[in-house]
Amino acid sequence: MGSLFRSEEMSLCQLFLQSEAAYACVSELGELGLVQFRDLNPDVNAFQRKFVNEVRRCDEMERKLRYLEKEIKKDGIPMLDTGESPEAPQPREMIDLEATFEKLENELREVNQNAEALKRNYLELTELKHILRKTQVFFDEAVPTGNVPNKTRNRYQQMADSHREEEQVNLLGEEGIRAGGAGAQGQNLKLGFVAGVILRERLPAFERMLWRACRGNVFLRQAMIEDPLEDPSTGDKVYKSVFIIFFQGDQLKTRVKKICEGFRATLYPCPEAPTDRREMAMGVMTRIEDLHTVLGQTQDHRHRVLVAAAKNLKNWFVKVRKIKAIYHTLNLFNLDVTQKCLIAECWVPLLDFETIQIALRRGTERSGSSVPPILNRMETFEDPPTYNRTNKFTHAFQALINAYGVASYREMNPAPYTIITFPFLFAVMFGDLGHGTIMALFGLWMVLKEKPLAAKKSDNEIWNIFFGGRYIIFLMGVFSMYTGFVYNDIFSKSLNLFGSAWSINYNTSTVMGNKALQLNPKGLDYAQTPYPIGLDPVWQVAPLNKIIFQNAYKMKISIIFGVIHMLFGVFVGLFNHRYFKNKMAIYCEFIPQVIFLVFLFFYMTLLMFIKWVKYSASSEQVVYSAGCAPSILITFINMVLFKAPDENNGDCSPFMFAGQQGLQKFLVIIALLCVPWMLLAKPILIMRGRKEAAHQPIAPYSNENGDADGLNQHNNAAATQGGQQPPAQQQGGGGHGHDNEEMSEIFIHQGIHTIEYVLGSVSHTASYLRLWALSLAHAQLAEVLWNMVLQNGLKQDGWIGGIALWAVFAFWAVLTVGILVLMEGLSAFLHTLRLHWVEFQSKFYAGLGYAFQPFSFEVILESSSSSSED
C-alpha cells in the first residue's frame, strides 16, 4: 500500500545470462512483467543486431496469420478465444509453426486461385447465357427491308426511338431504304454484328463514343441484366448490360472492336442461325450446372480449412507475438567477448527482487542450462522510472494523475487523495439525489458486469472511456447522492423527511390571496431548531429568495472547501521535503507558504464560521442580529487595503469580535513579509553555502578508486553544507536541485515560483467559486426542465392526461439523461479535473518523471490486438 502514496523504490541491475538460457529467462520475465530493459546498443542499426533474422521470421509468420485472419473474417467464421495466454514456445518449435503456417497459406491461396478461376469461368458462361437470350429477342424484333405487315412495323416502331431511326437511315443509306420501300430489291442487306456485355455505368459513354467514332454508321441495341453478377476478383456485386452492334464493312468492325476493348466490354461469339444459338444455349446451361457443383465443393473445402484454422488462430497470434517480443528484447542485450553470455541492464522494483530471481532460475531450469543467471544491483546517478502499483479500482484515478504528468521518482502521489476529493468536489457541483442515483446505478452496473463487458473487447472509444472509469463514475454518483441529500434536491424537488422547522400562521384566505408572504425566523414561524440534515424543504416554496439564500450558502462552502483543499496540498508538499531531506525548502518555501495562505484566506473562512455562529435572527442582542451581520467580502477587502470600516451603522458593529482590526493588520503584515521571505531566502542561502564551500580547504584523501571518487565525495560534502543534497539523494526530488545552475537563474526561478504562488493563491481561491456556479446552474436547469416539461404532463386530467404524461415523461427523461446527467456531468468532471491539476497539485506536484514500462507480454498483446483492430 505504501507504493500507492509514493512510487516504488527502483534499482538498476545488471543481468548476466547464458546464451542457451537467455530465451527462456526473458520469456519468464515477460510473463512476470516487472523488468524494464535498457537498450545497450543504441548506435547499432536495427538490421545489424544479433537476432534480426529471428524477428524477420516472426514478421513473416505474423503476415501469414493476418492473411488467414482476413480470409476467416471475410467468410464470417467465429474465431475461438478462450481468454487463455499460452506460454511462449521454445525456439525449436518455431520451425513447426512456420511449416504449419506455410502449408495453410499455400493451401488457402491455391483454393482461392482455383475458386477465382472457376468464378471467372462461371461469370463468362452466365454472361454468354444472357447474350444468347437477349440477342434472340433482338433478332426476333428485326425489321426486314421488304414489304411487311403493318402490325410488325408498328411493333418495331414501338420498340425503337427517334435516334435509332436516324441510326438506321445512316447505316442503310437513303438509297437502300428507298429501294426497300419500292420493292426494287427483295433481299435484306448483309450486316455484320458483335455482341457482348459491359458495366451498366459505362454504357452511356460507350454509346456516345460509338456514335462519334463511327459517324452514326452503327446500330446499337442494349438490354439490362436484371440480376447482379459477382466480380471474381473482388467478390463485389456488379450490374451489367448486354449489347449488340450492327455494322457494315470490315473497317467499322475493327473500329467497333477497339472501342469495346477501350471500355473493357467483353465480346462473346454469337451464331447467326437461330438453331445454332439454341444449341449453344443448351450447352452453356449444362456447363453452368457442372460449374455450380464444382464451385460448391470448392467453397466447402475452403470453409473446412478456415474453420480448422479459426480454432487455433488466437493462440497462434499470441505465440508468434511472444516470440517476436522476446527476440526484440534480446536485441537490446550485449554479448560478452566469449560470445557465450548475454549482458543486460534493467530497472527492477526492490520489493520484487526475489520474485524476479525465482523467475530467472525457473527459466534456466526450463532451458536445461547448468549456469545460473546473475542479477547484480548497480549504483547510478540516473533518475529511475516511476512505478505506482495499481489495481482495477485505483487504476483509473492513477490515470487521471498521469494524464497531467508522471510523478517524479519517489514523489508524493496524489492518486490516493484524489479517490476521495475528486468525486466529492464533483458532487458539490452535481449535487442532485435523482441524477446521482442514475449515475451511481450506471457505474454499479458496469462494476458488477465488468467481466462479461471486458470480455467483449469493444472497439468503441467512447464506451471504453466510460468502462475504464466505471469506479470513478460509481463514486461520483454515490457522492452526488449525498450532496443532493444535503441540498435536499431530487429532480429540482425537495424531500420532507423530518418535518420542516417552519410553520405558516396565516389563514387560508391570506395564503391564497397573496403570492409573496414572509415568515419571521424570530417569531412563532420558526421552531428555533434547524432541519436535522441538509436544507429545510420550505425553501422549495420560496421562489423569491430561494436563489439568494442558496447562493450565499454555496458560495461560502465553495471558498471553505477550496482553502482547505489548497492547504492540504501545501502540507502534502511537506512530506516531499522531509522525505528528500530538503530542509531549505521547508524553511524557505513551506513555512512562508502556509503562513501566507492561513493568515489571509484561512482567516477569511474562519470569519464565515464566526458569522454563522454569532449572528442570528433570534439573537437577543441587536449587535448580533441578522441585520447587523457584516459582509465577509467587504471585511476581507478592507483588511487587505488597511481600510477602516464605516462604524456609523447605529447599534451595529462592523467587527465580529474585539480586537479584530488590530489582528487583521498584524495578519496582513506578516503575510506580506512572507513574499520577500519566499523570494530571497533560498537564493541567499544557496549563495552563502557556495561561498563557504569555495573557501573550504581541500581535505587530503586517498582511496583505491583514484581521484574521481574522492572528488565526488568532496563535491557532495560542499553541496550538503550549501543546503543541497548530494545527487544520489536528489533522485526524484521533483527537479528542484540547483547544483549546476548560475545564481542569476536561481533568482529568476525563485522569483517565478514566488509570483506564481502569491498570485495563484488569490486566483485559485476565486477559481473554487466554480463549485458554486456549476451547482447553481445544475439546480436551475433541473428546475426549468421540471416546470417547462414534466409539469405540463402532470396537469392533464383523465385518460388523455395519462397518454400525455407518458409522452411528456419520455421527453423529460431523455432531456434529463442527455443534458443534466451526460452533458452537465461531463462539464462538472472537467471542472473537477482542473481543480485537481491546477489548484491542488500545483502546490506540491512536480510531475517530471517518466513511467516504468516493464517488458510484459500482457501489455504487448493488448497493444497488438488494439492496433490490429484499428
Helices and strands as residue ranges (DSSP letters): H 2-5, E 10-18, H 19-32, E 36-37, G 46-48, H 52-74, H 93-140, H 150-159, H 162-182, E 192-199, G 200-202, H 203-213, E 219-224, E 229-230, E 237-238, E 240-247, H 250-262, E 266-268, H 274-330, E 334-335, E 341-349, G 350-352, H 353-367, E 374-378, H 395-404, H 415-430, H 433-448, H 450-456, H 461-468, H 470-487, H 508-513, G 537-541, H 546-579, H 583-585, I 586-590, H 591-597, I 598-602, H 603-614, G 622-624, G 626-628, H 632-640, H 660-695, H 707-721, H 743-767, H 770-785, I 786-790, H 791-794, H 798-815, I 816-823, H 824-834, I 835-840, G 841-843, H 857-869
